[in-house]
Amino acid sequence: MKGKLVSLDPSMTAEDWDLLAQWSSSEVSVFSSGGVYAVTGEQLRTQTSGRMTYMMVIDKDGERVGAVNWHQLTYDGHFEVGSAVGIPELWDLGYGVEAVMLLIEFLFHQRNAHRIHLKTGAFNRRMVQIFTSGHIRIEGVLRDYFFLDGEYHDAIIGSILRHEYYHYAELDGDQASMDLIPAEDKVEAKRRLREYLTENPIRF
């Protein structure tokens, strides 16, 4: 899972959990989850174990600059995703958008997702920009969902379905780049198998 700016790393170390906990206690958490939460790395790991999967966002220099997460909802193939760029100096540079799109690509192309669900605060300018990009279908508003800075804020709910994602990928010409195995390797494997079975048919 690698893009132009960042890649996603599914291996989580104790130091990674501590870093996530540090971000949870800072302004970063306001944009990812609507508030600041004091928690240790071990508490965060224990609370989310078996319920939510995290991946670290790595920049081109190998530095951990953020995280994405996902968990399955009620039905197979239905996922909710979240993200955070932990270094404010990197906000508005495209790191968060690319990290989210890499995660969505992974869930559709490798985990057979049917529907990906997103939720954000109406105060989150950067996520609202993603929601209004045309790729995410806004489905509704949860009134007074978040309490921040002394007042309530609405939450926005959106989603993208499998066929919609592949439609956009085809328009952008990105579908082939998602594959883990090159198309020519798949063709060659099938050719060899076909030749072998022609010469050595399976007998019942």
Secondary structure as UniProt FT lines:
FT   STRAND          6..9
FT   HELIX           14..24
FT   HELIX           27..33
FT   HELIX           41..48
FT   TURN            49..51
FT   STRAND          53..59
FT   TURN            60..61
FT   STRAND          64..72
FT   TURN            76..77
FT   STRAND          78..85
FT   HELIX           88..90
FT   TURN            91..94
FT   HELIX           95..110
FT   STRAND          115..121
FT   TURN            122..123
FT   HELIX           125..131
FT   STRAND          137..148
FT   TURN            149..150
FT   STRAND          151..161
FT   HELIX           162..172
FT   HELIX           176..178
FT   HELIX           183..199
//
